[in-house]
Amino acid sequence: MPEETIAGWAADSRSLFVYRSDRFPLAIYRFDFLSGQRKKVKEVLSKEPLGLSRPVWVRISPDAKYIAYSYQYRISELYLVTGLK
C-alpha cells in the first residue's frame, strides 16, 4: 500500500515488514509480495501516550524478534487569562 513504510526484510527474503505511521498502536505486518498475504506480527504501544504524534521510523530484525523505533512527541501548554485590560 502506498501509505505503508518498509521496516525491514524478513528472513525468508520474500517478505517485507511494513507499518503505517498514522495509526496507533503501531502495528507491524509481514507482507509476502509473492502471494500478497499480510499478517500482523507485532504491535507496539508507547508507554507514554501523552503528546504522542507519530512514529518517526521503525526497524525490525529479519526474525521479527527485535524492534527499534522512535516516536515524535508534541507537548504544549494552554493558558487561560481573564480580566486583562
PyMOL commands that set and color helices and strands:
alter all, ss='L'
color gray80, all
select strands_A, chain A and resi 5-9+15-19+26-32+38-44+52-60+67-73
alter strands_A, ss='S'
color yellow, strands_A
deselect
rebuild
show_as cartoon
